[in-house]
Amino acid sequence: MKTGLTFLIAARECEIGELEQLALTSALVGAIGRLVHALQRERGMSNVFLASGGTRFAEQRTAQIGTCDAIAREVRGQFDALDTQAGQVRNGARLFNRIAVVLHGLDALPDLRARIAAQALGQDESTAAFVRLLAGLLAVVFEAADSATDPDISRALVAMFNFMQGKEFSGQERAFGGGCFASGHADGAHQQQWLHLIESQERCFQVAMNFSDASVREAWQAAEKASPLADLERLRRIGCAPRADGHLDPDLSQGWYDACTLRIDLMREVEELLATRLRTLCETRIASARAELRDQQAILATLSHEAQAGASERTAGYGPQLDRSILTMVQEQSQRLQEMNDELETVRASLNERKLIERAKGLLMAARKVDEAEAHKMLRQTAMNQNRRLLDVAQSVLAMSDYL
Amino acid sequence: MKTGLTFLIAARECEIGELEQLALTSALVGAIGRLVHALQRERGMSNVFLASGGTRFAEQRTAQIGTCDAIAREVRGQFDALDTQAGQVRNGARLFNRIAVVLHGLDALPDLRARIAAQALGQDESTAAFVRLLAGLLAVVFEAADSATDPDISRALVAMFNFMQGKEFSGQERAFGGGCFASGHADGAHQQQWLHLIESQERCFQVAMNFSDASVREAWQAAEKASPLADLERLRRIGCAPRADGHLDPDLSQGWYDACTLRIDLMREVEELLATRLRTLCETRIASARAELRDQQAILATLSHEAQAGASERTAGYGPQLDRSILTMVQEQSQRLQEMNDELETVRASLNERKLIERAKGLLMAARKVDEAEAHKMLRQTAMNQNRRLLDVAQSVLAMSDYL
């Protein structure tokens, strides 16, 4: 028969199991970070390639496709390593569903690339296809962050997700701005979208730093210092405040691409640091949970031995001293789990913003029969027109759901 | 290599696995309901036995102990049936920890009963010991409700938990009032605690009914109609508004016990209905999830067959039609999981009140070095003194945590 002691140990083993699962997911997040980075480069190159009528970046693009494919194989390997048996992965239904979307996107890449090579689609369409795939990859990271049961690891995953999302906005800005410069034109709508991409990335990096420790914050400051920020801001100014006829100098596209790429590559280093810290954190937490389990077992073994020595006097139970020790451990464990849960809820609250926006988008998609990109555009347009935050618009949409 | 299709199916299987886990937990909740009911009777009998100096309920109490032990063996059997292997039970760490507390309490029962039989402890101490054990059993139900991933089942578990908690407050009222009548005395402090127990149970039943369907609400109305509410309210009035000297007629204790017991037994029938509906709900949800999985697999098999017939034209992938079908299914599944999650968060919000109070208690226990019962008493006393809800006091305590 299972005793209180069995369940005390089982509770601790569950914790360790969840931590090990988190370590796997964290390794997956690291690999996804590398793939996202490579695909972001491919997107930027494809955009300049298309905007220049196939005259720029043809060779680099081919090389980059090779890089992407190699990393994609690695990520697929990590997906394969996930235990898809029911019950093994927390939040499995949502995580696996996100992965199915990503695999679908990766399967569609060869066709997309062939159409880009043949210049059979516009740069907007090309960008949109890459943005969808990257959004799918980030959604996997989001589910990982949302399913973490350890507050410290959850914090690290939230920082990682927000940093990756901020970097993705930077990547979108590179592609978007690159397209504007290469085509030699930008109008008022372009300008608004550009500013939106700048604001979005800054907010993400802010959240990421709020959930990071001092060493990451220092690395981020150093990266920003090493970035060609002055060049970048000058080109942003030119792009976001174009001449009245909307003309932009196409020769600036190379400089724009280089400045953005230098900054994004520096971001990648900070992201690598975040991934390393996440991995270390998982290892440390697993090691300490295992050590605590061993300590508990040792104490209980000693007491059990003592209890057996005096067992002739009693017929059942562990004896009063062992009983008290178990109860104390159970109470301490309860208290700790409660504290962890409280902290976890605080960390997770930071993920709610995205959830609200996703819900508002889903509502618009259903009510207006539009796709996700269109729904996002509607929200963003309303936010820009009314000079409100995307989150506030999303909340209004949800509040008005009965009228939609 | 695992494909999008693998993960689409795996996501669905995860859902089914979680539902099966919930069915097990729900069966456990049903058994706990029966044990709680039996222990509540034993508590009431023990109290009258002690208050009457051992002259009342001696035989019934012995019989009730036998009933309790039989049901406790059944509950232990359900605990044994739980898969304590890491990762098999969602929220395992917290659930198993709660179970460890319960098993500890059950192991201590024989000693408690011997002391009651020898009249070696007061009725307050006896009541407190039973209240602790019952609180531990209810905490298991709470964790089950808090870990449910299906909104409908979560709703049913929230209703169940609140109903059980309301019934437990009724049981506490029976024991408390029984003690007052049997001892022939009640003062102002007794009166306040009595009123608190009445209010608490009413609020719990209200929440339980908010999360129940019409059939349960009708059963609850019928149960209340069949209850001796007029007798109960008359005795409550006598007990809560005693004569200036605090004297109560000890001969009323039998009538009080009978009226309370009749009502609580009727509650038990509603609780049984809730348990049955919970079980049926789990079965229905599992059956429909399995049917949906079979449907998906059938559609995919047909398409895959068609795709193979035309496979000579292509070298990789499922073919465009199959690809689109998979993507549609993935998107529908994503949308459904998102909606389920939103609904789930709404349902779970109702559990936050208890969590806040638990956190405030934990804070007081740590800051003032008191035990849980004392911390709860402090909160309740403050609520009564300031004429505020327990929840509001708990929130104030948490807000002032820096000063404690």
Interface residues (C-beta under 8 A of the other chain):
Chain A: M1 K2 T3 G4 L5 T6 F7 L8 A10 A11 R12 E13 C14 E15 I16 G17 E18 Q21 R76 F79 D80 T84 A86 G87 Q88 V89 R90 G92 A93 R94 L95 F96 N97 R98 I99 A100 V101 L103 H104 D107 A108 T149 G317 D323 I326 L327 V330 Q331 Q333 S334 Q335 L337 Q338 E339 N341 D342 E358 R359 G362
Chain B: M1 K2 T3 G4 L5 T6 F7 L8 A10 A11 R12 E13 C14 E15 I16 G17 E18 Q21 R76 F79 D80 L82 T84 A86 G87 Q88 V89 R90 G92 A93 R94 L95 F96 N97 R98 I99 A100 V101 L103 H104 D107 A108 T149 G317 D323 I326 L327 V330 Q331 Q333 S334 Q335 L337 Q338 E339 N341 D342 K355 E358 R359 G362
